[in-house]
């Protein structure tokens, strides 16, 4: 669980680490969908003990890939 006493103000988003629930909130999708994206390799993650973690960098790369895909589809139309 996220320790709300830790000050992350100076930590860049890309260097932060999020649980699946937090990653889902950031992306605006369900936890199940996050696990699907991890399973297909579209979203990189790592395991820390029993927890699955996603870095801010991985979230940013995933969003960028979606944007590039949408742009390519728009240009093809």
ZAMARGU-4260 file (C-alpha; in steps of 0.2 Angstrom, whole numbers, plus 5000, padded with zeros to 4 digits):
<rodrens>
0) 5000/5000/5000 | 5006/5018/4996 | 5014/5026/5011 | 5006/5044/5011 | 5020/5050/5022
5) 5033/5049/5009 | 5037/5065/5000 | 5038/5062/4982 | 5037/5080/4976 | 5055/5080/4970
10) 5054/5063/4961 | 5051/5064/4943 | 5036/5054/4937 | 5046/5043/4926 | 5056/5037/4941
15) 5041/5033/4952 | 5034/5016/4954 | 5016/5012/4954 | 5005/4997/4959 | 4993/4990/4946
20) 4978/4999/4955 | 4987/5015/4954 | 4993/5012/4936 | 4975/5009/4931 | 4969/5025/4939
25) 4983/5035/4929 | 4979/5027/4913 | 4960/5028/4916 | 4957/5009/4913 | 4953/4994/4924
30) 4965/4984/4934 | 4961/4969/4922 | 4965/4979/4907 | 4982/4984/4915 | 4986/4965/4918
35) 4981/4961/4900 | 4993/4975/4893 | 5006/4968/4904 | 5003/4950/4898 | 5004/4955/4880
40) 5020/4965/4883 | 5012/4982/4878 | 5015/4988/4896 | 5032/4984/4904 | 5031/4979/4923
45) 5042/4970/4936 | 5038/4960/4951 | 5044/4965/4968 | 5040/4951/4980 | 5022/4948/4978
50) 5018/4964/4970 | 5017/4969/4952 | 5024/4986/4949 | 5024/4998/4934 | 5036/5013/4932
55) 5031/5030/4927 | 5043/5028/4912 | 5033/5012/4907 | 5017/5021/4908 | 5023/5036/4898
60) 5030/5024/4884 | 5014/5015/4884 | 5004/5031/4881 | 5016/5037/4868 | 5014/5021/4859
65) 4995/5023/4859 | 4997/5041/4852 | 5009/5035/4838 | 4996/5021/4834 | 4982/5033/4833
70) 4992/5046/4823 | 4997/5032/4810 | 4979/5026/4809 | 4973/5044/4806 | 4986/5047/4792
75) 4981/5030/4784 | 4963/5036/4783
</rodrens>
